[in-house]
Amino acid sequence: MGILWICAGLLQAFTVSRSDIAPYIFIAIGILYLSWYVYRSKVPYIQVKGNKLVIHNFWRENITLTELCHLEENAGRVYLKTHSKKIRFQTYLIEPQASEELLSYLRTER
């Protein structure tokens, strides 16, 4: 998808006037798409590090598993709650085998 945005931006850059900003916006959007793709392929979506569960989204969220007091599953999303925090992650972004292992671990951890 990012490559299409970059191609559209380059095509417009060569066909419209130099003062038009739209081609450069298309190129910037394409670079953002490509960088997000590279980031997602290098960094795993979810990790368990010690007693912390770390979720890598646009920003990094973590929750301490020993403080976990409620686990809620709803339509492919899992909500983890402590007394001070609530985070969510989406199970369809995880391999099915790993998702089941993680959910069974979280159910027994409570």
Backbone as CSV, one residue per row, in Angstrom:
resi,resn,N_x,N_y,N_z,CA_x,CA_y,CA_z,C_x,C_y,C_z
1,MET,0.827,-1.192,0.000,0.000,0.000,0.000,0.873,1.258,0.000
2,GLY,1.956,1.199,0.751,2.853,2.346,0.803,3.501,2.624,-0.535
3,ILE,3.831,1.561,-1.253,4.456,1.726,-2.571,3.481,2.397,-3.536
4,LEU,2.195,2.064,-3.421,1.193,2.716,-4.281,1.099,4.218,-3.988
5,TRP,1.136,4.577,-2.713,1.097,6.000,-2.359,2.322,6.729,-2.894
6,ILE,3.482,6.102,-2.768,4.705,6.732,-3.270,4.656,6.877,-4.779
7,CYS,4.197,5.844,-5.489,4.081,5.914,-6.955,3.091,6.995,-7.377
8,ALA,1.961,7.084,-6.668,0.982,8.125,-6.996,1.578,9.511,-6.770
9,GLY,2.323,9.662,-5.695,2.956,10.950,-5.417,3.995,11.309,-6.452
10,LEU,4.813,10.338,-6.865,5.826,10.608,-7.892,5.182,10.924,-9.234
11,LEU,4.116,10.202,-9.559,3.411,10.467,-10.815,2.830,11.879,-10.817
12,GLN,2.232,12.265,-9.721,1.683,13.616,-9.636,2.790,14.672,-9.621
13,ALA,3.909,14.361,-8.991,4.996,15.339,-8.911,5.527,15.688,-10.289
14,PHE,5.507,14.735,-11.211,6.013,14.990,-12.558,4.954,15.549,-13.500
15,THR,3.669,15.494,-13.109,2.617,15.956,-14.015,1.968,17.267,-13.591
16,VAL,2.096,17.671,-12.331,1.471,18.922,-11.891,2.553,19.970,-11.651
17,SER,2.109,21.162,-11.343,3.068,22.248,-11.125,3.875,22.018,-9.850
18,ARG,5.020,22.630,-9.779,5.938,22.452,-8.648,5.399,23.053,-7.352
19,SER,4.467,23.973,-7.446,3.949,24.620,-6.238,2.864,23.795,-5.552
20,ASP,2.402,22.740,-6.203,1.369,21.894,-5.613,1.983,20.996,-4.543
21,ILE,1.360,20.932,-3.369,1.919,20.181,-2.243,1.392,18.745,-2.176
22,ALA,0.308,18.437,-2.872,-0.321,17.114,-2.794,0.623,15.951,-3.111
23,PRO,1.470,16.026,-4.143,2.355,14.881,-4.397,3.293,14.574,-3.228
24,TYR,3.741,15.609,-2.555,4.649,15.409,-1.444,3.932,14.798,-0.234
25,ILE,2.665,15.140,-0.087,1.866,14.515,0.970,1.670,13.035,0.659
26,PHE,1.397,12.697,-0.604,1.262,11.290,-0.995,2.555,10.521,-0.726
27,ILE,3.677,11.121,-1.052,4.968,10.458,-0.826,5.206,10.263,0.673
28,ALA,4.864,11.265,1.473,5.042,11.154,2.927,4.153,10.051,3.508
29,ILE,2.909,9.959,3.029,2.009,8.898,3.493,2.566,7.536,3.106
30,GLY,3.110,7.416,1.918,3.706,6.161,1.480,4.892,5.757,2.331
31,ILE,5.717,6.729,2.678,6.877,6.436,3.534,6.411,6.008,4.922
32,LEU,5.347,6.636,5.437,4.811,6.231,6.728,4.276,4.800,6.684
33,TYR,3.542,4.455,5.619,3.047,3.081,5.463,4.202,2.088,5.431
34,LEU,5.230,2.377,4.653,6.363,1.458,4.550,7.118,1.337,5.871
35,SER,7.294,2.439,6.568,8.008,2.373,7.846,7.202,1.593,8.875
36,TRP,5.870,1.737,8.876,5.028,0.966,9.791,5.114,-0.529,9.462
37,TYR,5.148,-0.866,8.185,5.276,-2.260,7.775,6.614,-2.846,8.244
38,VAL,7.689,-2.112,8.064,9.007,-2.592,8.495,9.037,-2.737,10.020
39,TYR,8.469,-1.783,10.730,8.412,-1.858,12.191,7.641,-3.086,12.648
40,ARG,6.470,-3.321,12.038,5.644,-4.476,12.418,6.328,-5.799,12.091
41,SER,7.143,-5.850,11.045,7.819,-7.094,10.700,9.029,-7.348,11.595
42,LYS,9.593,-6.319,12.195,10.776,-6.471,13.050,10.427,-6.650,14.528
43,VAL,9.407,-5.972,15.004,9.053,-5.984,16.423,7.780,-6.820,16.610
44,PRO,7.796,-7.813,17.508,6.587,-8.612,17.721,5.483,-7.776,18.360
45,TYR,4.239,-8.143,18.064,3.085,-7.391,18.566,2.985,-7.479,20.078
46,ILE,3.235,-8.657,20.611,3.065,-8.850,22.046,4.204,-9.718,22.573
47,GLN,4.690,-9.389,23.771,5.783,-10.130,24.390,5.521,-10.254,25.881
48,VAL,5.989,-11.351,26.442,5.994,-11.504,27.887,7.450,-11.407,28.324
49,LYS,7.746,-10.394,29.116,9.108,-10.174,29.617,9.068,-10.227,31.134
50,GLY,9.536,-11.331,31.694,9.498,-11.486,33.142,8.064,-11.563,33.610
51,ASN,7.653,-10.626,34.451,6.258,-10.596,34.906,5.474,-9.460,34.247
52,LYS,5.963,-8.977,33.116,5.271,-7.911,32.382,4.831,-8.393,31.011
53,LEU,3.670,-7.969,30.615,3.157,-8.204,29.274,3.306,-6.899,28.512
54,VAL,4.060,-6.922,27.419,4.357,-5.710,26.658,3.658,-5.805,25.309
55,ILE,2.894,-4.776,24.960,2.172,-4.707,23.696,2.735,-3.544,22.896
56,HIS,3.178,-3.834,21.680,3.764,-2.815,20.808,2.717,-2.364,19.795
57,ASN,2.128,-1.222,20.021,1.215,-0.585,19.077,1.905,0.662,18.555
58,PHE,1.144,1.720,18.311,1.777,2.990,17.962,2.668,3.438,19.106
59,TRP,2.239,3.142,20.311,3.037,3.389,21.497,3.121,2.070,22.251
60,ARG,4.037,1.998,23.148,4.291,0.761,23.879,3.487,0.754,25.174
61,GLU,2.708,-0.295,25.373,1.931,-0.443,26.596,2.424,-1.682,27.336
62,ASN,2.439,-1.615,28.642,2.785,-2.800,29.408,1.930,-2.876,30.654
63,ILE,1.803,-4.094,31.152,1.019,-4.336,32.357,1.753,-5.403,33.161
64,THR,1.795,-5.214,34.441,2.431,-6.185,35.318,1.448,-7.311,35.588
65,LEU,1.856,-8.534,35.315,0.944,-9.673,35.424,0.562,-9.986,36.858
66,THR,1.404,-9.647,37.814,1.062,-9.911,39.213,-0.036,-8.973,39.714
67,GLU,-0.215,-7.831,39.057,-1.266,-6.884,39.439,-2.566,-7.111,38.678
68,LEU,-2.581,-8.080,37.788,-3.755,-8.344,36.951,-4.926,-8.773,37.822
69,CYS,-6.061,-8.063,37.699,-7.218,-8.418,38.516,-8.434,-8.806,37.691
70,HIS,-8.451,-8.495,36.392,-9.611,-8.857,35.580,-9.178,-9.083,34.135
71,LEU,-9.708,-10.136,33.539,-9.460,-10.483,32.141,-10.810,-10.578,31.458
72,GLU,-10.993,-9.812,30.389,-12.265,-9.811,29.669,-11.996,-10.073,28.199
73,GLU,-12.701,-11.045,27.635,-12.565,-11.373,26.219,-13.851,-10.977,25.514
74,ASN,-13.702,-10.243,24.397,-14.875,-9.766,23.693,-14.545,-9.578,22.223
75,ALA,-15.120,-10.383,21.361,-15.054,-10.241,19.895,-13.623,-10.083,19.376
76,GLY,-12.748,-10.978,19.774,-11.385,-10.939,19.276,-10.475,-9.959,19.980
77,ARG,-10.994,-9.286,20.969,-10.191,-8.364,21.760,-10.114,-8.890,23.192
78,VAL,-8.999,-8.647,23.821,-8.814,-9.034,25.214,-8.480,-7.775,25.995
79,TYR,-9.234,-7.556,27.067,-9.004,-6.409,27.936,-8.386,-6.916,29.230
80,LEU,-7.276,-6.327,29.609,-6.606,-6.662,30.859,-6.714,-5.463,31.781
81,LYS,-7.174,-5.702,33.006,-7.384,-4.603,33.938,-6.625,-4.859,35.229
82,THR,-6.022,-3.802,35.720,-5.483,-3.783,37.074,-6.287,-2.735,37.830
83,HIS,-5.849,-2.403,39.013,-6.573,-1.381,39.774,-6.391,0.008,39.183
84,SER,-5.305,0.217,38.450,-5.029,1.558,37.940,-4.958,1.646,36.417
85,LYS,-5.025,0.537,35.722,-4.762,0.534,34.286,-5.683,-0.429,33.555
86,LYS,-5.967,-0.112,32.307,-6.724,-1.012,31.446,-6.081,-0.958,30.068
87,ILE,-5.669,-2.108,29.556,-5.124,-2.154,28.204,-5.855,-3.235,27.423
88,ARG,-5.751,-3.134,26.108,-6.400,-4.122,25.267,-5.442,-4.558,24.182
89,PHE,-5.597,-5.808,23.755,-4.866,-6.287,22.601,-5.797,-7.144,21.769
90,GLN,-5.451,-7.293,20.507,-6.315,-8.001,19.574,-5.714,-9.360,19.271
91,THR,-6.524,-10.392,19.450,-6.018,-11.749,19.317,-5.801,-12.161,17.870
92,TYR,-6.452,-11.523,16.922,-6.263,-11.926,15.527,-4.895,-11.518,14.988
93,LEU,-4.172,-10.662,15.697,-2.833,-10.278,15.287,-1.773,-11.263,15.774
94,ILE,-2.197,-12.251,16.548,-1.292,-13.248,17.096,-1.611,-14.587,16.433
95,GLU,-0.616,-15.430,16.261,-0.855,-16.762,15.711,-1.830,-17.508,16.614
96,PRO,-2.742,-18.305,16.024,-3.780,-18.973,16.839,-3.214,-19.834,17.971
97,GLN,-2.166,-20.590,17.699,-1.561,-21.437,18.735,-1.015,-20.581,19.878
98,ALA,-0.282,-19.534,19.540,0.287,-18.656,20.560,-0.796,-17.898,21.311
99,SER,-1.865,-17.548,20.627,-2.968,-16.841,21.268,-3.623,-17.705,22.333
100,GLU,-3.869,-18.963,22.014,-4.465,-19.874,22.998,-3.543,-20.088,24.192
101,GLU,-2.251,-20.227,23.933,-1.290,-20.396,25.023,-1.261,-19.164,25.922
102,LEU,-1.264,-17.989,25.313,-1.234,-16.747,26.079,-2.503,-16.596,26.909
103,LEU,-3.660,-16.856,26.313,-4.914,-16.711,27.048,-5.012,-17.713,28.194
104,SER,-4.569,-18.936,27.965,-4.604,-19.914,29.069,-3.643,-19.492,30.179
105,TYR,-2.498,-18.941,29.816,-1.549,-18.439,30.815,-2.159,-17.286,31.605
106,LEU,-2.822,-16.358,30.913,-3.411,-15.207,31.592,-4.571,-15.641,32.494
107,ARG,-5.328,-16.651,32.075,-6.437,-17.128,32.914,-5.917,-17.754,34.202
108,THR,-4.811,-18.484,34.131,-4.272,-19.111,35.337,-3.502,-18.120,36.183
109,GLU,-3.033,-17.031,35.604,-2.234,-16.045,36.329,-3.091,-15.238,37.296
110,ARG,-4.378,-15.103,36.999,-5.236,-14.293,37.849,-5.438,-14.940,39.146
